Amino acid sequence: MKRIFIFLLLINMMSCDYFNKKKVYSEELLENELETFSWNDVDEYPTFASCDSTSGKTNKKQCFENTLRDILNTNLSQYHIIVSESIEDTVKLKITIDNKGEFSISSIQSSALTKQEIPQLDSLLRLSLDSLPKIYPAIKRSQQVTTQFSLPVIIKIE
């Protein structure tokens, strides 16, 4: 009998910790969530309506970038650019698409030779991407978010 009483007493003492609840604050939850949150990745990349039928995150990103390049190539091919030296350069466009789907070019990086030979290149690139079809912004956790990325454009003129 004495053993049963001691056994029940031990169980009772251990079970007290079972019922103790730790108070969790919303600030702590938010802080823990933000630590595990990846700010450099989105759930869905920006897209055009023409890329809706494409499945998969990376395929949609590729479709978006290829559509941008196609529009850029088509529009730039309308201009007759004359240079004194042949140019083969990769121009990097830093592009921003805000949470409303508004497109803007933040910066354009090219070599000194390209800038010297084609001083109007920046304005031609901006004009070529002025009339884009509707862009659907990137999505992160079911929210439309602003994204920024770099788009390399190869310029080859002989």
Backbone as a ProteinNet text record, in pm:
[ID]
protein_1_A
[PRIMARY]
MKRIFIFLLLINMMSCDYFNKKKVYSEELLENELETFSWNDVDEYPTFASCDSTSGKTNKKQCFENTLRDILNTNLSQYHIIVSESIEDTVKLKITIDNKGEFSISSIQSSALTKQEIPQLDSLLRLSLDSLPKIYPAIKRSQQVTTQFSLPVIIKIE
[TERTIARY]
81.3	0	86.9	191.5	281.7	349.2	380.7	443.8	348.6	226.4	127.5	111.8	110	96.1	215.9	336.2	457	454.6	414	404	305	188.7	88.7	137.1	209.2	264.3	366.5	451.6	550.3	483.5	384.2	310.8	243.2	185.4	117.1	215.8	334.2	433.2	485	501.9	550	442.1	321.2	213	183.7	228.9	207.7	276	393.2	462.7	387.9	315.4	239.7	132.5	74.9	-33.1	15.2	141.9	195.3	205.4	148.9	151.7	240	320.4	404.6	323.6	330.1	257.9	338.5	274.9	341.5	287.4	378.8	341.4	347.3	259.5	253.1	381.4	446.9	573.4	680.3	682.1	778	749.3	622	584.6	626.9	601	636.9	787.8	861.6	1007.8	1061.5	1008.5	1051.9	1018.4	901.9	859.6	948.3	982.3	1066	1207.6	1255.8	1388.6	1393.7	1285.7	1284	1234	1190	1131.8	1240.6	1228.7	1325.3	1280.3	1354.7	1318.6	1363.7	1452.1	1507.8	1435.1	1327.5	1256.7	1107.1	1040.5	895.7	827.4	699	622.6	592.9	565.1	540.2	609.1	680.7	749	649.5	689.6	601.1	576.3	462.7	429.3	341.9	340.8	250.1	135.5	28.2	-86	-44.9	48.8	92.7	166.8	211.2	284.1	193.2	63.9	-28.3	-35.7	-24.7	-36.5	90.8	198.6	324.4	313.3	359.8	353.3	492.8	499.9	628	687.1	743.2	797.9	911.6	1008	1122.4	1081.3	986.5	939	867.1	789.6	720.4	820.3	924.5	1027.5	1095	1130.1	1193.2	1101.3	974.6	877.5	870.9	868.1	862.8	986.4	1105.1	1228.8	1239	1199.1	1203.7	1106.4	989.9	892.6	948.9	1012.7	1076	1183.4	1267.2	1374	1316.5	1212.2	1150.5	1094.9	1026.6	970.8	1083.5	1188.6	1303.7	1371.6	1395.3	1459.2	1374.3	1245	1155.2	1157.3	1148.9	1146.2	1282	1391.1	1523.9	1560	1507.4	1539.5	1481.1	1389.6	1330.9	1426.5	1524.2	1618.7	1741.8	1789.2	1909.9	2024.9	2104.1	2213.7	2342.9	2413.4	2538.9	2652.9	2754.5	2870	2998.1	3104.1	3232.5	3315.4	3289	3354.5	3247.6	3280.2	3182	3171.3	3050.8	3023.4	2962	3016	2956.7	2965.1	2851.7	2848.7	2723.5	2733.5	2616.6	2576.6	2461.9	2407.8	2316.6	2334.3	2252	2147.4	2022.8	1911.2	1866.7	1862.7	1809.1	1663.3	1574.6	1431.1	1355.8	1259.6	1172.7	1028.6	956.4	813.2	746	667.1	607.7	486.8	427.9	317.7	188.6	187.8	71.8	98	219.7	255.2	316.6	356.2	419.1	566.2	610.1	744.3	831.6	954.8	1049.6	1191.3	1276.6	1417.6	1491.6	1552.9	1624.3	1760.9	1831.6	1962.9	1998.3	2091.3	2140.8	2292.9	2354.4	2500.4	2554.2	2645.9	2709.4	2854.6	2932.2	3074.5	3091.7	3210.2	3241.6	3236.2	3282.9	3281.4	3137.9	3050	2909.2	2847.1	2875.6	2821.9	2876.5	3001.5	3062.7	3004.7	2990.7	2942.9	2791.8	2716	2569.9	2525.2	2545.1	2509.6	2359.2	2277.5	2132.1	2078.3	2167.3	2124.9	2028.7	2058.8	1971.1	1828.9	1816.4	1681.4	1614.1	1691.3	1632.8	1580.2	1656.1	1611.4	1484.2	1482.1	1363.5	1241.7	1261.9	1151.3	1101.4	1194.1	1157.3	1071.4	1086.2	1009.8	897.2	866	759.8	620	596.3	460.4	452	473.1	464.6	319	286.9	152.9	140.6	20.3	-3.6	85.6	147.4	233.3	161.4	158.6	103.4	220	213	327.5	357.7	475.9	518.2	430.9	423.2	340.3	425.8	412.7	479.5	375	349.6	249.5	114.4	69.4	-60.6	-72.4	39.8	40.2	121.2	72.2	148.3	262.3	383.6	502	584.7	667.5	760.2	882.4	927.4	1047.6	1144.5	1270	1374.1	1468.5	1504.5	1597.1	1678.4	1780.5	1869.8	1841.1	1830.5	1804.8	1922.5	2003	2114.8	2064.2	2112.2	2074.2	2202.8	2213.4	2333.1	2314.9	2410.2	2410.8	2524.5	2490.1	2591.2	2565.3	2656.2	2644.3	2777.6	2772.2	2897.5	2896.6
-117.5	0	125.5	118	230.8	256.7	148.2	161.1	226	189.8	247.2	396.1	431.9	571.6	652.7	602	671.3	681.4	573.5	572.8	679.2	687.8	787.4	928.6	944.7	1074.6	1119.1	1028.6	1060.8	1096.2	1021.1	1049.1	1185.1	1213.7	1340.6	1456.6	1440.7	1546.6	1569.1	1464.4	1477.7	1532.5	1501.5	1546.8	1694.5	1756.2	1899.2	1978.1	1932.3	1999.5	1982.9	1877.6	1852.1	1958.5	2007	2103.2	2247.9	2269.3	2405	2446.2	2557.1	2607.3	2730.2	2737	2853.3	2956.5	3078.2	3185.6	3226.5	3228	3263	3398.5	3488.5	3622.7	3633	3711.9	3725	3785.4	3872.7	3930.5	3822.1	3726.6	3616.4	3529.8	3502.2	3422.8	3493.2	3623.5	3701.1	3702	3721.8	3723.9	3589.6	3480.9	3347.2	3323.5	3368.8	3350.9	3431.2	3553.4	3638.5	3582.9	3513.3	3453.5	3339.8	3267.1	3154.7	3195.7	3317.6	3369.4	3401.5	3352.9	3381.4	3504.7	3613.1	3738.5	3741.8	3651.9	3655	3565	3506	3414	3444.4	3425.7	3446.4	3314.7	3308	3186.9	3178.7	3295.1	3302.5	3426.2	3409.7	3521.6	3607.9	3731.1	3812.8	3739.7	3767.3	3694.6	3778.3	3738.6	3794.6	3696.9	3743.8	3655.9	3541	3566.4	3463.2	3348.7	3370.5	3266.7	3190.1	3220.3	3154.5	3003.6	2959.2	2816	2739.1	2810.8	2747.8	2701.5	2580.5	2529.8	2524.8	2539.1	2534.3	2672.7	2692.8	2822.2	2866.7	2779.7	2817.5	2834.4	2754.7	2769.1	2901.9	2943.8	3073	3188	3174.3	3278.3	3287.8	3172.8	3170.1	3229.1	3195.5	3248.1	3400.3	3451.9	3596.3	3664.4	3610.6	3669.4	3659.2	3545.2	3528	3622.7	3642.8	3736	3877.2	3916.2	4048.8	4063.8	3961.1	3965.8	3973.2	3895.2	3897.4	4035.7	4096	4230.2	4330.1	4317.8	4406.9	4391	4266.6	4241	4293	4269	4315.1	4467.3	4534.1	4680.1	4740.7	4681.9	4734.8	4711.6	4607.2	4578.4	4684.2	4764.6	4871.7	4989.4	5000.6	5111.7	5071	5162.9	5138.8	5209.6	5131.3	5185.7	5169.3	5279.6	5277.6	5301.7	5214.5	5225.5	5223.4	5281.2	5282	5156.8	5094.7	4970.2	4866.4	4740	4635.4	4620.9	4595.4	4586.5	4452.1	4390.2	4269.1	4285.4	4314.9	4349	4289.8	4259.6	4217.9	4334.6	4388.7	4500.6	4443.5	4491.2	4440.4	4544.3	4503.1	4588.5	4546.8	4641	4613.8	4658.4	4560	4582.6	4569.1	4658.3	4652.8	4639.9	4547.3	4532.7	4545.3	4650.9	4674.6	4585.3	4597.9	4508.9	4536.8	4637.4	4664	4620.7	4568.7	4523.2	4632	4743.6	4852.5	4819.5	4831.6	4796.4	4921.5	4911.2	5022.3	4967.4	5040.8	5005.6	5092.8	5029	5102.4	5150.8	5063.9	5102.8	5019	5073.7	5004.6	5008.2	4889.3	4880	4826.8	4902.5	4857.9	4904.5	4854.7	4889.4	5033.4	5085.5	5222.3	5233.4	5129.6	5130.3	5136.2	5057.5	5057.4	5194.6	5255.7	5389.7	5493.4	5476.7	5570.8	5554.4	5429.5	5402.8	5422.7	5391.3	5405	5489.4	5620.2	5703.9	5702.9	5674.6	5673.4	5535.4	5440.8	5304.2	5300.8	5376.1	5377	5417.4	5525.4	5571.3	5474.2	5409.5	5310.6	5189.5	5144.5	5031.4	5067.2	5185.6	5229.1	5242.5	5298.4	5311.1	5174.9	5082	4948.3	4872.8	4905.9	4835.9	4922.3	5031.6	5120.6	5062	4990.3	4940.9	4789.4	4747.5	4604.8	4565.1	4438.3	4391.3	4390	4368.8	4369.9	4268.5	4314.9	4228.8	4198.4	4072	4031.3	4023.2	4094.5	4100.1	3966.8	3960.5	3840.4	3822.7	3698.2	3667.1	3598.3	3647	3587.5	3574.8	3450.7	3422.1	3486.1	3465.8	3512.7	3664.2	3735.6	3881	3921.8	4021.4	4074	4158.1	4132.7	4199.4	4261.5	4358.2	4421.2	4332.1	4315	4234.3	4314.2	4276.3	4339.8	4231	4237.2	4137.7	4196.6	4124.4	4168.2	4088.7	4158.4	4093.4	4123.8	4022.6	4046.5	4050.9	4150.7	4167.2	4173.3	4085	4080.7	4175.9	4269.6	4365.1	4325	4297.5	4257.3	4333.8	4426	4509.5	4507.7	4481.2	4479	4588
0	0	0	80	90.1	-45.4	-116.5	-247.9	-348.7	-341.8	-433.5	-405.5	-279.6	-241.5	-291.7	-276.8	-323.6	-475.7	-539.8	-685.6	-733.9	-671.6	-708.9	-679.4	-571.7	-536.3	-640.4	-687.1	-789.8	-922.5	-958.1	-1082.1	-1072.9	-959.7	-938	-949	-892.9	-896	-1038	-1113.6	-1251.1	-1342.5	-1316.3	-1403.2	-1386.3	-1280.7	-1262.6	-1373.5	-1415	-1523.5	-1655.5	-1667.7	-1789.8	-1811	-1702.6	-1714.1	-1715	-1687	-1693.7	-1839.6	-1871.6	-2008.4	-2014.4	-2117.1	-2137.1	-2214.2	-2169.5	-2236	-2358.9	-2474.7	-2598.5	-2644.3	-2672.9	-2715.4	-2867.4	-2922.9	-3068.7	-3124.2	-3048	-3093.8	-3110.4	-3017.3	-3026.6	-3148.5	-3171.9	-3289.4	-3417.5	-3424.3	-3542.3	-3561.5	-3454.7	-3462.8	-3510.4	-3457.3	-3500.3	-3646.4	-3688.7	-3827.8	-3921.8	-3883.6	-3968.6	-3982	-3879.5	-3886.4	-3988.7	-4004.6	-4098.5	-4236.7	-4252.5	-4374.9	-4476.9	-4598.9	-4704.4	-4781.4	-4767.5	-4834.2	-4978.9	-5018.9	-5153.6	-5251.8	-5210.8	-5298.5	-5293.6	-5405.4	-5411.5	-5443.7	-5415.2	-5446.4	-5595.5	-5657.1	-5801.9	-5856.4	-5966.8	-6030.8	-6107	-6140.7	-6224.9	-6355.9	-6415.7	-6538.2	-6630.4	-6755.1	-6855.5	-6875.3	-6933.6	-6961	-7054	-7143.5	-7237.8	-7168	-7044.4	-6969.8	-6874	-6873	-6779.3	-6799.8	-6924.1	-6950.7	-6911.2	-6884.7	-6843.9	-6699.8	-6673.7	-6535.9	-6476.1	-6347	-6276.6	-6258.6	-6142.2	-6104.3	-6196.6	-6221.3	-6305	-6451.1	-6498.3	-6635.8	-6655.9	-6555.3	-6564.6	-6564.2	-6482.6	-6479.2	-6614.9	-6673.6	-6805.3	-6912	-6905.4	-7001.4	-6991.5	-6869.2	-6847.7	-6906.8	-6875.2	-6924.6	-7076.9	-7132.6	-7278.7	-7348.6	-7289.5	-7347	-7346.6	-7236.2	-7229.1	-7336.3	-7351.1	-7452	-7593.2	-7619.8	-7753	-7785.9	-7691	-7711.4	-7733.4	-7654.1	-7665.8	-7801.5	-7842.1	-7972.2	-8087.4	-8081.3	-8187.5	-8198.2	-8084.6	-8086.3	-8122.7	-8073.5	-8106.5	-8253	-8313.2	-8453.8	-8548.3	-8501.3	-8583.7	-8600.9	-8511.9	-8517.3	-8597.7	-8679.2	-8757.9	-8686.5	-8617.1	-8538.1	-8616.9	-8634	-8709	-8610.4	-8617.8	-8528.7	-8610.5	-8553.1	-8623.1	-8591	-8476.5	-8437.8	-8409.4	-8436.4	-8404.8	-8252.9	-8209.4	-8065.6	-8034.1	-7931.1	-7875.3	-7724	-7663.3	-7521.5	-7458.2	-7329.9	-7253.5	-7164.4	-7193.8	-7117.3	-7010.1	-6887	-6777.2	-6738.9	-6752.9	-6712.4	-6572.9	-6481.4	-6348.7	-6352.7	-6341.1	-6361.6	-6230	-6210.6	-6093.3	-6140.5	-6077.8	-6103	-5967.4	-5951.2	-5819.4	-5795.9	-5678.3	-5639.7	-5717	-5801.9	-5888	-6032.3	-6057.9	-6191.9	-6278.3	-6217	-6291.2	-6314.7	-6438.8	-6481.2	-6487.1	-6436.4	-6451	-6459.1	-6530.6	-6539.2	-6438.4	-6339.2	-6234.4	-6283.3	-6355.3	-6407.4	-6529.1	-6608	-6726.7	-6720.8	-6720.3	-6713.8	-6846	-6904.6	-7027.9	-7027.4	-7122.1	-7127.3	-7177.2	-7154.1	-7197.4	-7350	-7419.4	-7565.8	-7617.5	-7556.9	-7598.9	-7575.7	-7462.3	-7433.6	-7531.3	-7569.9	-7662.8	-7803.7	-7846.9	-7983.3	-7997.7	-7892.6	-7898.2	-7777.4	-7783.4	-7668.3	-7636.6	-7735.8	-7716.6	-7673.5	-7642.6	-7609.7	-7491.1	-7384.7	-7266.8	-7303.9	-7380	-7417.1	-7513.8	-7601.9	-7692.8	-7615.7	-7515.7	-7434.9	-7357.3	-7299.8	-7224.6	-7316.5	-7435.7	-7531.8	-7577.7	-7596.3	-7643.8	-7542.7	-7415.4	-7312	-7254.4	-7324.2	-7276.6	-7290.1	-7396.7	-7423.1	-7404.2	-7281	-7249.1	-7224.3	-7250.8	-7212	-7059.5	-7011.2	-6866.6	-6796.1	-6686.6	-6606	-6475.2	-6440.3	-6311.4	-6213.2	-6100.8	-6009.1	-5942.7	-5883.8	-5811	-5686.9	-5640.4	-5523.1	-5418	-5296.1	-5180.2	-5071.3	-5030.9	-4926.1	-4957	-5076.5	-5125.3	-5131.7	-5125.9	-5136.7	-5259.6	-5331.2	-5443.6	-5388.1	-5437.5	-5384.7	-5497.4	-5459.6	-5552.5	-5567.7	-5691.8	-5717.3	-5802.1	-5789.1	-5868	-5916.4	-6043.2	-6095.7	-6209.1	-6248.7	-6354.1	-6481.1	-6592.4	-6721	-6814.1	-6846.2	-6939.6	-7083.7	-7157.7	-7298.5	-7379.9	-7477.1	-7560.4	-7678.4	-7691.4	-7801.8	-7894.8	-8020.1	-8117.9	-8246.6	-8276.1	-8396	-8467.5	-8597.3	-8677.8	-8780
[MASK]
++++++++++++++++++++++++++++++++++++++++++++++++++++++++++++++++++++++++++++++++++++++++++++++++++++++++++++++++++++++++++++++++++++++++++++++++++++++++++++++

